Amino acid sequence: MDLTRRHVLWIGGAFGAGALLTACGGGSDEEPAGSATGGSAKPRKGGTLRVGALGRAGAITRDPHGTQANESDYLILSLIYDTLTVPGTRPNTEPRLAASWKASDDLRTWRFTIAKGAKFHDGSAVTAEDVVFSLKRLRATPAGASRLPGVQENNISAEGTDTVVLVSDYANAELPLLTRLTTFVIPKGTTDKDIAEAPGTGPFKLDWFRGGNARLVRNADWYGGEVYLDAIEVKIFESPQAMASALLANQIDVASNVGAVAARTAEGRQDVQTIRRPNDMAMPIVMRTADGPFADAKVREALRLAVDREAMVKQVLSGYGTVANDILGTGDPAYDKSLPQRTRDLAKAKQLLAEAKFDTSKTYELYTTEDISGLAESATLFATQVREAGVKVKVVKQESGTFWDKTWLNGDLYTTYWGTNDSVVFFASKTMVSDSGQNEAGWKDEAFDTAYEKAIGTADASERTALLTELQKIEYDSSGYLLWGMADGIDLAGSAVQGLPTLPGYGRVQLEQAWLAR
């Protein structure tokens, strides 16, 4: 299974569109990252925040550049280690360890300047050589090419003590966005043997780690600003239900990414807050376009028209979500809302199937997993709905490892999920351009590839938006995705918890501004 794929899926890394093409700083008049709680109350220092996060004991890792299949591991690592940039609201890429960045006129060479005063937890200053070492180590992982696409290892270098230079193989206006996920920085020379003890630069320092659980204490010397909590304790849970029960029993203060079922259970509880992050998770159905029974665009359109999207959102997501329109990247400012919303049309679906001479006498298998809440349920409801158009579908639930090793990227019909929904370009580069390593549907479209290349190589925002509109129209008409809805990300928290982030994906692990009103 692809390491980046699993990592992005589970922790929901957030990539945006509209990267800044000139120096970007945190002291602008733009809105700060979203916060669900706190209001106008003045934050107070002190206290320990107990956070529950999903994970499995057999998948624990301490390597910041390794496979973080557990959300609990990624949360811990994100508090210890800083990335170069982080998600924001406006702008949606904000500084972190990189205080500013600037591109060359041809959008191929980018210079990132390290934040002043940045130190590792052992007190040593962060240098450009440390960042270069970390990015090259990241780039050398099995899925490193996907983590820094277009940037070869020999094109990562230091310029002086505080500037890191990345040179892309092609013009890329979106490169700063790609540094928002897993670009964790460790000291130069850290060996694989010592990686678990490598000091970070983040707002919290590791106190102890046991069996997937950890205690982190405030880094008083953090260059990024004031941190309110004395400590954060992360507890690993194997199911959302167990995590929600622990919250209701006051054993933890936050149940992270707990899902719609738990949110519905907690409705009406005055002592529990529900934090919703719109556009947090996409759960599309993938139809293979390269060959097989769904290669005909008319068949794919028929299946899109056979789905009752409102019913899917209501039943699968318990209403904690929104109807989607087969375009991935719904949170992107450039997302095209002018495209006609597809609605159920069984007559048209049957007509298209007949025109394509689709064999309705056969039963087609739809593969799914129970990796996340609602995924298998979405497959079952889809099978029920398309049967009314004459398509017989059998849902096959696979064990997670088998699915990702054998079905993903190869199956004719399967469910998938992505927690990164604020960038049309991200999905285009990862899953839809002809030569992408994660082309889930085996889709190849020359016009789409051309529009993508023009978009990422265009500096002017309005021109890029126009090109992205063209890109989305092609995707809407003929891609292999049936995206019926977007799930909300949901955290449950005790009444004393304040300052939790509301940004989707990676943004929700930014807990440095959280505090306790008690």
Helices and strands as residue ranges (DSSP letters): H 3-11, E 48-54, G 57-59, H 71-80, E 85-87, E 93-95, E 98-103, E 109-114, H 128-139, H 144-147, G 153-155, E 156-159, E 163-167, G 175-179, G 195-197, E 204-210, E 213-218, E 231-237, H 240-248, E 254-255, H 260-266, E 272-282, E 285-287, H 297-306, H 309-316, E 321-323, H 346-355, E 363-368, H 375-387, E 392-397, H 400-402, I 403-407, E 413-415, H 424-427, I 428-432, H 446-456, H 461-478, E 481-482, E 485-494, E 497-498, G 505-509, E 515-516
